[in-house]
């Protein structure tokens, strides 16, 4: 019983000392922080680099790619079919020799892209997420 009483007294004294410590540090709701000047410089460089960038790393889901004769027509047809099944989705047709590709969506994370891939899997069983630079113009 003596040990419990001793712990209780210590706990009460510790609590009171914490209250006194907090009363002496009133700053009227203002927070003051101290940081190394190198952090400020790195922060400024980061801001400058992002101002120059016209794109951001992201993901899309590729639903079509093909090469050869009539591949452009098949890509366009695939794009129109997707738009009719999923109105309001962002769809992109691109050509990188020798393939025409149709990619959909603008996703910041792989998890978002995989989630969308699962949503369209019934109609596009060969769809897969791809990493891609996404222009800020395409994000609206």
N, C-alpha and C positions, 0 to 999 in steps of 0.2 A: 504494500500500500504506500509505503514511503517513496518508492521510485515513481509511482504514478503522480503523486503530489508534486515531486520535484520536476517532472516533465511538464506538468500543467503550469507551474510557476514560470519555467523557462519559456514556454510557448507564449504566455501572456506578456512577459517582458520583451520578447522578440517583437511581438505585434505592436506594442507601444513604441518601441524604438523605431520601427518602420514608419509609424504615423508621424513622429517627430521629424524624421528625415524628409518625408514628403512635404511637410509644412514649410520647411526652410527653403525649398526649391520652387517657389511659385514663380511662374513665368508668364502669367496672364494668357495662357492658351497658346503661346508661341513655342515652336520647337527649334532648337538650335543644334546644328550638326556641324561637325568638323571633318573635312576630308582633304586628302592629299591633292595637291595641284595637278598631279599627273592624271588623276581621275577626271578632272575638269577638262583637260586637254584631249583625252581619249573620247570623252563625251562629245566635244565640239567636232572632232574628226568624224565620228560616227554620224552626226547630224549632217555634215557636209556631204559625206558619201551617199547618204540616203536621198538627199535633195537631187543629186545628179542621176540617180537610178530611175529608169523608166519602167522597171518591171520588178516583180517579186517572185521568189521561188514558190511553186505551188504544184498542184496535181490536176490532171484531167483523166477521164476514162476513155480509152480508145475503143471504138466499136467497129471500126472498119479499117483495113489497109489492103491495098492490092496494087499490082503493077501490070503492065502489058496493055494490049489493045482494049479499048473501051473501059479502062480502069477509072478514068475521070467521070464518065457517065455513071458507072456503078457507084462511085463515091457520092456523086450528087444525088442519086436515087436513094442511097442509104441515109443520107442527110435529111432528105425530104420525108422519108419514112419515119425517121426518129422524131422529127418535129411534129408530125401528125400524131404520133403515139404519146409524146411527152411535150405538149405545148408549154412555152415559157422557159424551156431549158436553153442554156447557151450551147450552141453547136458550132464547131470550127472545122472547116475543110482546108487541108494544107497539102502541099506537094514537096517532098524531099526525095530527089531522084533515087531510085526509080519508083517510089511508092506514093500513091495518094492515100491520105489518112483522114479519117473523121474522128474527132475527139469531142467529148462533151464535158460541160461543167467547168467551174473555176473553184477549186478547193485549196484551202491553205494547208491542210494536213492529209497525210496518207489515210488516216482513219476515216475522214470525211469521204474521200474518193472511194475507198473500199465499201463504205456504207451505201453510196450511190450505185456502185457496181452491183451490189447484192439486190438493190431495188429493180434494176433493169435486167438482171440475169435471165429471167424467163424469156425475154425477147432477144437478148444478145448474150448467148452463152459463152462466146469467145472474147467478151469484153475484158479489159484489164487496165488497171491504173498505170499512168505514166507520169514521171516527173517532168515539169515543164515551166519555163519562165512565163509568167502571166503579166501582160501589160496592164498598167494602171487604167488605161482607157477601157479595157475589157472587163474591169471589175464592177462597173456601175450597173 
